[in-house]
Amino acid sequence: MRVSKKTDYALRAIVALARLKPGQTLSLRHIARSCDIPYNFLQQIMLDLRETGWVTGYPGRDGGYELAIPPDSLTMGEIVRHFDGVLAPIGCVSITQYEPCSQESVCSFRRIFLDVRNHTARLLEATTLEDLVKQKPVENREVFITEFSEGAGI
């Protein structure tokens, strides 16, 4: 599964808002700068987040954005699905956007992709914004140390 830039940026922005104390807001410029998101792209994302009811925006010089819902009530799965659609790595294991394949009855790897979909969905649905706020950042050395063979393409 590969997450789109739009989803990546939406997650960055909404986590920044989830870190705020009640009543605090962040300006669009502050979010763009602190989260390294192109300003114009962030405008579109914030409009979308407002339309979902997840974020509230206040106009004017002293305006800004805040989370409109409790951070423990929104999951990564909901956000990823909203912006990217399906979590399935291939169409023949998607529930909502199923695409038939001529090899389904003989495919030897479909089961693996079904497991990937299910594990990914469970993990993303179990992870709330509140969890993300508490999460320690992963260091690069953790990302690049794997139990897989050299050149495994992860």
N, C-alpha and C positions, 0 to 999 in steps of 0.2 A: 504494500500500500504506500502510495506517495501522496503527501498532503500538498495541496496547491499553495502558492504564495498568498492568495487571498485568505485562505484558512489560517495559515501561519501568522499573518498580520492580524487577523481578527482575534486569534488566541492571545497574541502579545498585548493587544489593546485592552481586551476584556480582563485579562489577568492584572494589568496595571490598575484598572478601575477596581478590581476586587481587593486590591491591597489598601485601598483608601479607608479611612475611618468614616463612619456615617456622617453625612452632611458635607463631606469634602468633594470637590470636583477637580477635574483636570481639563485644561484647554486642549483643543485639537492640536495646536502647535507643540505643546508640551508632550503629548502622547507620541506625535510623529517623531520628535527629536529624541526623546528618551527610549523609544522602542525601535528606532531606526526603520521607520515606515515612511514611504513617500507620501507627502502631505495630500496630494490630490487623490491618491488611491485610498488613503485613510478616510477622506470625506465620504467616499462611496460606501466603505465598510461600516462607518459609524451610522450612516443613514439606514443601512440594512439592519444593524444591531438595534437601532431605535424602533424600526418597524416590527421587529420580533417581540418587542417589549422587554428585552433584556437590559437595555441601556436607556437612560433618560438624558436628554440634552436641554441645556438652558441657554437661551440666546443672550447676546449683549457682551459688553466689555468684561464684565465679571462673571460671565456664564461659563459653561463647561459641560462635562459629562460625568455621570456617576452610574453605578450599577443600579438597576431598577428592581432587582430581585436579590434574595439572599444568596451568597456565593455557594452555599451548600445545596442549592436547588437546581443548579445547572451543571450538566456533565460535559466532558470533552466530546463524548459521543454525539450529543445533541448539536454541538457547535460544528463539528466536522461534517456531520450529515447535512446540516443546514447549508453549509457553503460548498461542500464537495459532492454531496449526494451519497452514494453507496460506500460502504466500507469493504465490500468484496473485491479481492484482487483480480478476479476474472468474472465475466458475465454469467457463466453457467452455474455459479454458486451464489449469485445475488438473489436476495428475496424480493426486493422492490424493483430492480431493473434486470430481471432475468433475461439472458440471451441464450437461446438454444444453440447447441453445438452438435455437429454430426458425430462427434467422438464420445459423447457422454456415456454410452453403454459399455464402451471398451477402454475408457480413459484410465490410466494408471496413476495419474497425479491429481485428479479432481478432488479426491478425499483430503489430500494435504492442503489444497487451497480452501476447502471448506473449513478445515481446522484453523487455518490462518484467519479466515473471516470470523469464526466464532471466538477465538482467543482475543483477537483485536477488538471486536465488539464488546466482549465482557470487560476487558481492561479499560477501554474508553468510557463505557457506561458506568463503571465503578469509580471513575475519577472525576471529582467535582472541582469547581473553581476554588473552593476552600482548600482542597487537597493540593492544588497547584500552588497556591499562595504559600503553603507550609513547606513545599518541596524545596530541597536544596538543589542548586544548579549542578549539573553533571560536568565534571572536568573532562577535557579532551582525552586525558590518559585513560579514563574509564571507557570512553567510546571506542578507542582504538585497540583496547585489550580484549580479545575475544578467545573463545575456546575453539573457534573454527579454524580450518586450515588456511594457510597463506593464500591470498587471492580468491577467497571464497565468494567475493562479490556482494558483500553485505552492505 
